[in-house]
Amino acid sequence: MRILAIRGKNLASLYGDFEIDFTVEPLYSAGIFAITGSTGSGKSTILDALCLALFDNTPRMSLASDGNVVVPDVRDKTVHQKDCRNLLTRGSAEGYASVDFMSAANEKYRSTWTVKRARGRADGALQSSEMRLVNLSSGHEEQGRKTALLARIAELTGLTFEQFTRTVLLPQGDFAAFLKARQSEKAELLEKLTGTEIYSRISVLIYEKTKAAEQEYFLLRERIKDIELLDDEQIRAFDAEKGQLETDLARLKTETSNLSAGIKWLEDRETLRRGCREARESLDDIQNLIAGAGPRYDYLTRTESVQDIRDVFHELQLSERQHKDSLTLIKQKTAEWDVNAVALAGADTAHLSLLKEQEKLDNEIAEAEPEMIRARELDAVIGEAKAREAEAVSDRRAARSVKEKIEADIQALEKEILLAHRDALEMLPAEVALMRAGLEEGLPCPVCGSLHHPAHKDTSVRWTDYSEEAIRLREIVNSKTILLKSRQSSLADAIVSLAARESKCMETASRRGDLQKLRAGLLGGRPVDELTARYSAGRKEMGRNVRLSAERKSLLLSGQETLRGIISQIDRETGRLSRQCADLQQSLDKWISGRQDGLDRGQLALLLAKDHQWLQAERKFLNGLKEQETACRATLEERERNLEVHVSREVNNHAGVPETEDIDILHEEQVRMSRETDMAFRRVAVINAALAAHEKGKERIKAFEKDLDQKALSLENWGKLNELLGSATGSKFKEMAQGYTLDVLLAHANRHLRELSSRYLLQRIPDSLALLVSDLDMLGQIRTVHSLSGGESFLVSLALALGLASLVSNRMNIESIFIDEGFGALDADTLRLALDALEKLHMQGHKVGVISHVVEMTERIATQVCVIKTSAGRSSIKII
């Protein structure tokens, strides 16, 4: 991974936009560069911007141990101290951090972190930070939420935030603590820095798995003990009891079947007897109904005898009603014809009246047209006069404003000239100033004779100033006087211009008044548009009324003709109906005279009033009574035969006939047998369940014993593994893994330590995490790390930091390394060794950035990123 550029805006003290581009000179060719600046200028903020753009986190913010502490923001808002948005410069509305980097696949990407305040205002509430990721090689922008983009960045860089701060940003301070820490603290730091916490989790997991396997084994063993089995004596007793119960059940089944058959014979006999009684009652009821319906049978027969004349009779009644309706209708239409004739005469008169009114309105409009044209012309002229009047008033207002402005300027100039005159009068006279300038200390004053001249020094110094001030004041007076005369001349011109514009205002106002008086004499002063609209509306209304009147007249004429035709048609239909009624009446009279029962027309009408539906319903009802009588007689005969057969069959058989005919006693006996049967069945079910549970328990014990063997083997395996690696706290496997990891780390660190100083070699005390230093200059004497000086501790710590970078980044190439501070404790020789070692890192393909304010480093490292304080706690960046 290689960092190509770092950019940002409004982050902490770095106000405004800044950019550090490693792809252009002088940073491009520099193997090592320094980030310099005074304390608090913002050097570490550059590395904060780097981490923000890639991981939405910074080393300094991640060290805040108490996440519940909040700091005040704008107004009553607060922000948690671990929130990276705290880096936004106070008083700014937005900020960002952006990094261009080369991924592990050699593609260029740009990652950007941004934060804004609400409404783009500096006093707005902080909004959620956002992330963007763009592939600069293809121009494609990665899509997704912040979490997905952060995961994608970790995939592209091959580093998590913790790994990044161990490889690209070397945490030298952590390794200084690691070097001299107690073993327990050293284990925690080593686990944090090297990521060996997985071994602690594995150790705890092995311990928990062992405990779980042990618990499962003992739980299963207890479950086997809880399974109860029957002994041989209990099994034999259950088998004997079951056999006796099955014999009793067979006997009870036979007795119950015989008893049920007897009860059923008695119940069936009673049912047959009851059916016979009900059938006889039904036959009696239907015969009574038939006897009572005799008159209805006679009326039905007479009604059916007149059905052949039904059509003629109904046709005669219809023709008589139609003839009557026609006479009534012809009277109505004649009356309507008379009313319509009166309305037609009135409509004709109203139409002629409207035509006269329309002609009168057209004449009135024609007479007013010339006056309306003249009034419209005068309105246009008055409008132009008003516009000229308004323009004259505006010019007068502008002239008055110019005059007042010039008067104000003249007053100001007069005041300035007066002040300049006063300043000139307050100055020393020239001869006095010359005399004071010529005085010498120790010589007598020609005025007072004094040998000491306190005013001499001040006068000699101020003489030149007095001369220059006097000249300046005279120039001011002269220039202001010239300007005053010019403004006074302008004032006279402005007064003349104002008088001319006031005269023009009066003239335009008078002209407008004359025109308005002339216009008031036309149309009574009314607006032309109003009169035109009234005439137009009147003409439109009059035309509509004339059209409606003509339409009404035409409609009445059409109605009159229609009524005439209807009356004629009804008259012809009335004559036809009269002739038809006479013919039908003759046919009816002839049919009645041919009957022998003395039927008259009134009786015939009553009989024919019954329609076909009534006839069908009555015929169906009366025939149904006969059919019901036949069915009831057949039912009675059948039931009596069935009863005789039932009694004769059972008496001859004697098998199903009970000894007693008391149904209640038989039912009680049946209930007793059923209860005994149920009790026997339940007991058999209990015995079967006990025997089945016994067999199932035996099968479960076999299955559990097989599972118990497997769990015992699992417990044995986990126990062995737990004895080697497991622990409740995870310390056993963690310490073992940390020991191996520390050995690998020390191998890398000693390689870098030989480049920094060939005197020392780091070693680990066996079976512990304690460190020792071998002093090669003293024949390999072993020394404690606490005996190292500050500079020696820094070199060893730096070697450990570089060793960790090599340990973590062995799977990928880290081309950019930043080291934050720590060089202030080195003497000149040690500092030179450290710089030589860092320059060798450049030879290995690394670009190294060192944050320091040590003068020797800044003098030796030619390429520098200078963070310069400006004002108000803000800084800027300059690359040299």
Solvent accessible surface area in square Angstrom, and as a share of the most:
residue,aa,sasa,rsa
1,M,12,0.05
2,R,75,0.27
3,I,3,0.01
4,L,11,0.06
5,A,2,0.02
6,I,1,0.00
7,R,47,0.17
8,G,0,0.00
9,K,50,0.21
10,N,10,0.05
11,L,1,0.00
12,A,38,0.29
13,S,20,0.13
14,L,2,0.01
15,Y,101,0.38
16,G,20,0.19
17,D,103,0.53
18,F,20,0.08
19,E,86,0.39
20,I,2,0.01
21,D,27,0.14
22,F,8,0.03
23,T,62,0.36
24,V,79,0.45
25,E,106,0.47
26,P,56,0.35
27,L,1,0.01
28,Y,137,0.52
29,S,78,0.50
30,A,13,0.10
31,G,10,0.10
32,I,21,0.11
33,F,2,0.01
34,A,1,0.01
35,I,2,0.01
36,T,12,0.07
37,G,18,0.17
38,S,60,0.39
39,T,110,0.64
40,G,62,0.60
41,S,0,0.00
42,G,9,0.09
43,K,18,0.08
44,S,30,0.19
45,T,5,0.03
46,I,1,0.00
47,L,9,0.04
48,D,3,0.02
49,A,0,0.00
50,L,0,0.00
51,C,0,0.00
52,L,0,0.00
53,A,0,0.00
54,L,0,0.00
55,F,22,0.09
56,D,35,0.18
57,N,44,0.23
58,T,0,0.00
59,P,41,0.26
60,R,122,0.45
61,M,29,0.13
62,S,47,0.30
63,L,125,0.62
64,A,22,0.17
65,S,116,0.75
66,D,67,0.35
67,G,32,0.30
68,N,129,0.66
69,V,65,0.37
70,V,70,0.40
71,V,47,0.27
72,P,104,0.66
73,D,19,0.10
74,V,26,0.15
75,R,147,0.54
76,D,122,0.63
77,K,91,0.38
78,T,81,0.47
79,V,8,0.04
80,H,93,0.41
81,Q,51,0.23
82,K,86,0.37
83,D,35,0.18
84,C,12,0.07
85,R,56,0.20
86,N,35,0.18
87,L,16,0.08
88,L,5,0.03
89,T,10,0.06
90,R,126,0.46
91,G,58,0.56
92,S,7,0.05
93,A,26,0.20
94,E,74,0.33
95,G,3,0.03
96,Y,58,0.22
97,A,0,0.00
98,S,5,0.03
99,V,0,0.00
100,D,8,0.04
101,F,0,0.00
102,M,26,0.12
103,S,5,0.03
104,A,68,0.53
105,A,77,0.60
106,N,122,0.63
107,E,65,0.29
108,K,91,0.38
109,Y,3,0.01
110,R,84,0.31
111,S,0,0.00
112,T,24,0.14
113,W,1,0.00
114,T,36,0.21
115,V,1,0.01
116,K,114,0.48
117,R,9,0.03
118,A,20,0.15
119,R,161,0.59
120,G,58,0.56
121,R,127,0.46
122,A,44,0.34
123,D,55,0.29
124,G,0,0.00
125,A,25,0.20
126,L,25,0.13
127,Q,77,0.34
128,S,89,0.58
129,S,13,0.09
130,E,113,0.51
131,M,14,0.06
132,R,127,0.47
133,L,0,0.00
134,V,30,0.17
135,N,13,0.07
136,L,68,0.34
137,S,71,0.46
138,S,79,0.51
139,G,59,0.56
140,H,106,0.47
141,E,56,0.25
142,E,36,0.16
143,Q,143,0.63
144,G,50,0.48
145,R,207,0.75
146,K,63,0.27
147,T,110,0.64
148,A,54,0.42
149,L,8,0.04
150,L,45,0.22
151,A,64,0.50
152,R,70,0.25
153,I,0,0.00
154,A,29,0.22
155,E,120,0.54
156,L,16,0.08
157,T,0,0.00
158,G,15,0.15
159,L,1,0.01
160,T,63,0.37
161,F,28,0.12
162,E,90,0.40
163,Q,47,0.21
164,F,0,0.00
165,T,21,0.12
166,R,22,0.08
167,T,0,0.00
168,V,2,0.01
169,L,12,0.06
170,L,5,0.02
171,P,30,0.19
172,Q,23,0.10
173,G,51,0.49
174,D,44,0.23
175,F,2,0.01
176,A,41,0.32
177,A,53,0.41
178,F,1,0.00
179,L,1,0.00
180,K,76,0.32
181,A,20,0.15
182,R,167,0.61
183,Q,88,0.39
184,S,73,0.47
185,E,65,0.29
186,K,7,0.03
187,A,10,0.08
188,E,113,0.51
189,L,40,0.20
190,L,2,0.01
191,E,33,0.15
192,K,113,0.48
193,L,8,0.04
194,T,25,0.14
195,G,27,0.26
196,T,5,0.03
197,E,67,0.30
198,I,74,0.38
199,Y,71,0.27
200,S,18,0.12
201,R,139,0.51
202,I,61,0.31
203,S,0,0.00
204,V,39,0.22
205,L,92,0.46
206,I,9,0.05
207,Y,63,0.24
208,E,92,0.41
209,K,90,0.38
210,T,12,0.07
211,K,99,0.42
212,A,44,0.34
213,A,11,0.08
214,E,63,0.28
215,Q,126,0.56
216,E,85,0.38
217,Y,39,0.15
218,F,86,0.36
219,L,105,0.52
220,L,8,0.04
221,R,86,0.31
222,E,84,0.38
223,R,111,0.41
224,I,31,0.16
225,K,136,0.57
226,D,108,0.56
227,I,27,0.14
228,E,156,0.70
229,L,80,0.40
230,L,41,0.20
231,D,80,0.41
232,D,101,0.52
233,E,124,0.56
234,Q,85,0.38
235,I,45,0.23
236,R,154,0.56
237,A,60,0.46
238,F,38,0.16
239,D,76,0.39
240,A,73,0.57
241,E,59,0.26
242,K,55,0.23
243,G,34,0.33
244,Q,108,0.48
245,L,27,0.13
246,E,88,0.39
247,T,86,0.50
248,D,38,0.20
249,L,21,0.11
250,A,63,0.49
251,R,118,0.43
252,L,6,0.03
253,K,155,0.66
254,T,81,0.47
255,E,62,0.28
256,T,37,0.21
257,S,68,0.44
258,N,98,0.50
259,L,26,0.13
260,S,39,0.25
261,A,51,0.40
262,G,3,0.03
263,I,8,0.04
264,K,123,0.52
265,W,17,0.06
266,L,7,0.03
267,E,75,0.33
268,D,47,0.24
269,R,34,0.13
270,E,76,0.34
271,T,71,0.41
272,L,40,0.20
273,R,94,0.34
274,R,104,0.38
275,G,10,0.10
276,C,16,0.09
277,R,124,0.45
278,E,88,0.39
279,A,4,0.03
280,R,122,0.45
281,E,106,0.48
282,S,49,0.31
283,L,18,0.09
284,D,68,0.35
285,D,85,0.44
286,I,8,0.04
287,Q,65,0.29
288,N,105,0.54
289,L,102,0.51
290,I,25,0.13
291,A,81,0.63
292,G,62,0.59
293,A,7,0.05
294,G,28,0.27
295,P,97,0.61
296,R,102,0.37
297,Y,53,0.20
298,D,102,0.53
299,Y,82,0.31
300,L,17,0.08
301,T,92,0.53
302,R,96,0.35
303,T,0,0.00
304,E,67,0.30
305,S,53,0.34
306,V,0,0.00
307,Q,41,0.18
308,D,110,0.57
309,I,12,0.06
310,R,17,0.06
311,D,111,0.57
312,V,42,0.24
313,F,3,0.01
314,H,73,0.32
315,E,75,0.34
316,L,1,0.00
317,Q,56,0.25
318,L,83,0.41
319,S,2,0.01
320,E,69,0.31
321,R,135,0.49
322,Q,72,0.32
323,H,46,0.20
324,K,142,0.60
325,D,91,0.47
326,S,13,0.08
327,L,81,0.40
328,T,67,0.39
329,L,69,0.35
330,I,36,0.18
331,K,148,0.63
332,Q,96,0.43
333,K,41,0.17
334,T,63,0.37
335,A,55,0.43
336,E,78,0.35
337,W,79,0.28
338,D,72,0.37
339,V,105,0.61
340,N,23,0.12
341,A,35,0.27
342,V,115,0.66
343,A,30,0.23
344,L,31,0.15
345,A,63,0.49
346,G,42,0.40
347,A,3,0.02
348,D,50,0.26
349,T,93,0.54
350,A,50,0.39
351,H,28,0.13
352,L,98,0.49
353,S,52,0.34
354,L,37,0.18
355,L,72,0.36
356,K,145,0.62
357,E,83,0.37
358,Q,49,0.22
359,E,110,0.49
360,K,150,0.63
361,L,31,0.15
362,D,60,0.31
363,N,83,0.43
364,E,76,0.34
365,I,19,0.10
366,A,67,0.52
367,E,140,0.63
368,A,17,0.13
369,E,77,0.35
370,P,88,0.55
371,E,66,0.30
372,M,13,0.06
373,I,91,0.46
374,R,111,0.40
375,A,0,0.00
376,R,115,0.42
377,E,89,0.40
378,L,5,0.03
379,D,58,0.30
380,A,62,0.48
381,V,53,0.31
382,I,16,0.08
383,G,37,0.36
384,E,100,0.45
385,A,2,0.02
386,K,102,0.43
387,A,63,0.49
388,R,110,0.40
389,E,31,0.14
390,A,63,0.49
391,E,105,0.47
392,A,1,0.01
393,V,41,0.23
394,S,55,0.36
395,D,50,0.26
396,R,69,0.25
397,R,145,0.53
398,A,56,0.43
399,A,10,0.07
400,R,91,0.33
401,S,64,0.41
402,V,80,0.46
403,K,44,0.19
404,E,94,0.42
405,K,120,0.51
406,I,9,0.05
407,E,56,0.25
408,A,52,0.41
409,D,38,0.20
410,I,15,0.08
411,Q,125,0.56
412,A,51,0.40
413,L,12,0.06
414,E,81,0.36
415,K,132,0.56
416,E,69,0.31
417,I,20,0.10
418,L,122,0.61
419,L,70,0.35
420,A,6,0.04
421,H,91,0.41
422,R,130,0.48
423,D,57,0.29
424,A,46,0.36
425,L,153,0.76
426,E,129,0.58
427,M,39,0.17
428,L,61,0.31
429,P,68,0.43
430,A,60,0.46
431,E,113,0.50
432,V,55,0.31
433,A,1,0.00
434,L,102,0.51
435,M,94,0.42
436,R,86,0.31
437,A,35,0.27
438,G,58,0.56
439,L,21,0.11
440,E,103,0.46
441,E,113,0.51
442,G,45,0.43
443,L,98,0.49
444,P,86,0.54
445,C,16,0.10
446,P,104,0.65
447,V,115,0.66
448,C,96,0.57
449,G,42,0.40
450,S,45,0.29
451,L,92,0.46
452,H,131,0.59
453,H,16,0.07
454,P,125,0.79
455,A,42,0.32
456,H,44,0.20
457,K,152,0.65
458,D,71,0.37
459,T,3,0.01
460,S,48,0.31
461,V,98,0.56
462,R,99,0.36
463,W,68,0.24
464,T,75,0.44
465,D,78,0.40
466,Y,29,0.11
467,S,37,0.24
468,E,107,0.48
469,E,59,0.26
470,A,25,0.19
471,I,85,0.43
472,R,111,0.40
473,L,5,0.02
474,R,141,0.52
475,E,105,0.47
476,I,47,0.24
477,V,22,0.13
478,N,90,0.46
479,S,61,0.39
480,K,53,0.22
481,T,45,0.26
482,I,122,0.62
483,L,83,0.41
484,L,22,0.11
485,K,132,0.56
486,S,57,0.37
487,R,58,0.21
488,Q,82,0.36
489,S,68,0.44
490,S,34,0.22
491,L,35,0.18
492,A,54,0.42
493,D,95,0.49
494,A,9,0.07
495,I,83,0.42
496,V,104,0.60
497,S,35,0.23
498,L,19,0.09
499,A,57,0.45
500,A,57,0.44
501,R,87,0.32
502,E,62,0.28
503,S,66,0.43
504,K,98,0.42
505,C,7,0.04
506,M,145,0.65
507,E,121,0.54
508,T,15,0.09
509,A,37,0.29
510,S,68,0.44
511,R,121,0.44
512,R,60,0.22
513,G,25,0.24
514,D,81,0.42
515,L,10,0.05
516,Q,65,0.29
517,K,159,0.67
518,L,93,0.46
519,R,20,0.07
520,A,62,0.48
521,G,64,0.62
522,L,33,0.17
523,L,15,0.07
524,G,70,0.67
525,G,39,0.37
526,R,106,0.39
527,P,74,0.47
528,V,5,0.03
529,D,98,0.51
530,E,101,0.45
531,L,4,0.02
532,T,54,0.31
533,A,61,0.47
534,R,123,0.45
535,Y,20,0.08
536,S,66,0.42
537,A,61,0.47
538,G,27,0.26
539,R,118,0.43
540,K,159,0.67
541,E,80,0.36
542,M,29,0.13
543,G,25,0.24
544,R,99,0.36
545,N,44,0.23
546,V,21,0.12
547,R,129,0.47
548,L,83,0.41
549,S,14,0.09
550,A,40,0.31
551,E,92,0.41
552,R,125,0.46
553,K,56,0.24
554,S,67,0.43
555,L,128,0.64
556,L,26,0.13
557,L,86,0.43
558,S,65,0.42
559,G,26,0.25
560,Q,15,0.07
561,E,109,0.49
562,T,76,0.44
563,L,21,0.10
564,R,113,0.41
565,G,43,0.41
566,I,57,0.29
567,I,38,0.19
568,S,50,0.32
569,Q,113,0.50
570,I,16,0.08
571,D,85,0.44
572,R,158,0.58
573,E,68,0.30
574,T,16,0.09
575,G,29,0.28
576,R,104,0.38
577,L,3,0.02
578,S,54,0.35
579,R,156,0.57
580,Q,49,0.22
581,C,20,0.12
582,A,65,0.50
583,D,90,0.47
584,L,23,0.11
585,Q,55,0.24
586,Q,134,0.59
587,S,54,0.35
588,L,0,0.00
589,D,72,0.37
590,K,161,0.68
591,W,53,0.19
592,I,35,0.18
593,S,89,0.58
594,G,57,0.55
595,R,58,0.21
596,Q,176,0.78
597,D,68,0.35
598,G,66,0.64
599,L,6,0.03
600,D,71,0.37
601,R,82,0.30
602,G,45,0.43
603,Q,75,0.33
604,L,0,0.00
605,A,33,0.26
606,L,125,0.62
607,L,7,0.03
608,L,3,0.02
609,A,77,0.60
610,K,63,0.27
611,D,71,0.37
612,H,107,0.48
613,Q,140,0.62
614,W,71,0.25
615,L,6,0.03
616,Q,115,0.51
617,A,60,0.47
618,E,15,0.07
619,R,89,0.32
620,K,158,0.67
621,F,93,0.39
622,L,1,0.01
623,N,74,0.38
624,G,18,0.17
625,L,6,0.03
626,K,97,0.41
627,E,118,0.53
628,Q,95,0.42
629,E,33,0.15
630,T,88,0.51
631,A,56,0.44
632,C,26,0.15
633,R,95,0.35
634,A,55,0.43
635,T,46,0.26
636,L,14,0.07
637,E,85,0.38
638,E,92,0.41
639,R,79,0.29
640,E,57,0.25
641,R,138,0.50
642,N,65,0.33
643,L,37,0.18
644,E,120,0.54
645,V,85,0.49
646,H,14,0.06
647,V,52,0.30
648,S,55,0.36
649,R,126,0.46
650,E,26,0.12
651,V,74,0.43
652,N,118,0.60
653,N,89,0.46
654,H,130,0.58
655,A,84,0.65
656,G,13,0.13
657,V,57,0.33
658,P,26,0.16
659,E,186,0.84
660,T,51,0.29
661,E,107,0.48
662,D,61,0.32
663,I,52,0.27
664,D,97,0.50
665,I,95,0.48
666,L,13,0.07
667,H,69,0.31
668,E,119,0.54
669,E,57,0.26
670,Q,51,0.23
671,V,81,0.47
672,R,95,0.35
673,M,16,0.07
674,S,52,0.33
675,R,133,0.49
676,E,62,0.28
677,T,28,0.16
678,D,66,0.34
679,M,111,0.49
680,A,9,0.07
681,F,115,0.48
682,R,144,0.52
683,R,88,0.32
684,V,18,0.10
685,A,58,0.45
686,V,79,0.46
687,I,0,0.00
688,N,58,0.30
689,A,61,0.47
690,A,25,0.20
691,L,36,0.18
692,A,60,0.47
693,A,60,0.47
694,H,18,0.08
695,E,91,0.41
696,K,128,0.54
697,G,5,0.04
698,K,78,0.33
699,E,114,0.51
700,R,98,0.36
701,I,33,0.17
702,K,140,0.59
703,A,60,0.47
704,F,28,0.12
705,E,86,0.39
706,K,139,0.59
707,D,49,0.25
708,L,29,0.14
709,D,99,0.51
710,Q,106,0.47
711,K,48,0.20
712,A,38,0.30
713,L,106,0.53
714,S,41,0.27
715,L,38,0.19
716,E,90,0.41
717,N,81,0.42
718,W,74,0.26
719,G,26,0.25
720,K,118,0.50
721,L,67,0.33
722,N,32,0.16
723,E,134,0.60
724,L,119,0.59
725,L,31,0.15
726,G,3,0.03
727,S,20,0.13
728,A,63,0.49
729,T,107,0.62
730,G,0,0.00
731,S,39,0.25
732,K,77,0.32
733,F,35,0.15
734,K,33,0.14
735,E,94,0.42
736,M,82,0.37
737,A,8,0.06
738,Q,0,0.00
739,G,5,0.05
740,Y,148,0.56
741,T,24,0.14
742,L,0,0.00
743,D,59,0.31
744,V,71,0.41
745,L,1,0.01
746,L,9,0.05
747,A,66,0.51
748,H,45,0.20
749,A,0,0.00
750,N,17,0.09
751,R,90,0.33
752,H,7,0.03
753,L,0,0.00
754,R,135,0.49
755,E,49,0.22
756,L,1,0.01
757,S,17,0.11
758,S,88,0.57
759,R,76,0.28
760,Y,9,0.03
761,L,50,0.25
762,L,4,0.02
763,Q,71,0.31
764,R,60,0.22
765,I,64,0.32
766,P,107,0.67
767,D,148,0.76
768,S,24,0.15
769,L,10,0.05
770,A,21,0.16
771,L,7,0.04
772,L,46,0.23
773,V,0,0.00
774,S,5,0.03
775,D,0,0.00
776,L,86,0.43
777,D,100,0.52
778,M,95,0.42
779,L,180,0.90
780,G,28,0.27
781,Q,89,0.40
782,I,83,0.42
783,R,42,0.15
784,T,63,0.37
785,V,6,0.03
786,H,119,0.53
787,S,55,0.36
788,L,10,0.05
789,S,61,0.39
790,G,48,0.46
791,G,13,0.12
792,E,36,0.16
793,S,14,0.09
794,F,8,0.03
795,L,10,0.05
796,V,0,0.00
797,S,0,0.00
798,L,0,0.00
799,A,0,0.00
800,L,0,0.00
801,A,0,0.00
802,L,4,0.02
803,G,0,0.00
804,L,1,0.00
805,A,8,0.06
806,S,26,0.17
807,L,30,0.15
808,V,20,0.12
809,S,15,0.09
810,N,114,0.59
811,R,143,0.52
812,M,31,0.14
813,N,90,0.46
814,I,7,0.04
815,E,39,0.18
816,S,4,0.02
817,I,6,0.03
818,F,6,0.02
819,I,0,0.00
820,D,56,0.29
821,E,53,0.24
822,G,25,0.24
823,F,0,0.00
824,G,60,0.58
825,A,64,0.50
826,L,20,0.10
827,D,91,0.47
828,A,73,0.56
829,D,93,0.48
830,T,21,0.12
831,L,6,0.03
832,R,115,0.42
833,L,58,0.29
834,A,0,0.00
835,L,3,0.02
836,D,40,0.21
837,A,3,0.02
838,L,0,0.00
839,E,67,0.30
840,K,93,0.40
841,L,5,0.02
842,H,78,0.35
843,M,157,0.70
844,Q,90,0.40
845,G,44,0.42
846,H,32,0.14
847,K,29,0.12
848,V,0,0.00
849,G,0,0.00
850,V,0,0.00
851,I,1,0.00
852,S,1,0.00
853,H,100,0.45
854,V,22,0.13
855,V,95,0.55
856,E,89,0.40
857,M,1,0.00
858,T,31,0.18
859,E,131,0.59
860,R,93,0.34
861,I,6,0.03
862,A,91,0.70
863,T,16,0.10
864,Q,20,0.09
865,V,0,0.00
866,C,21,0.13
867,V,4,0.02
868,I,80,0.40
869,K,111,0.47
870,T,86,0.50
871,S,79,0.51
872,A,96,0.74
873,G,67,0.64
874,R,84,0.31
875,S,6,0.04
876,S,53,0.34
877,I,34,0.17
878,K,115,0.49
879,I,56,0.28
880,I,90,0.46
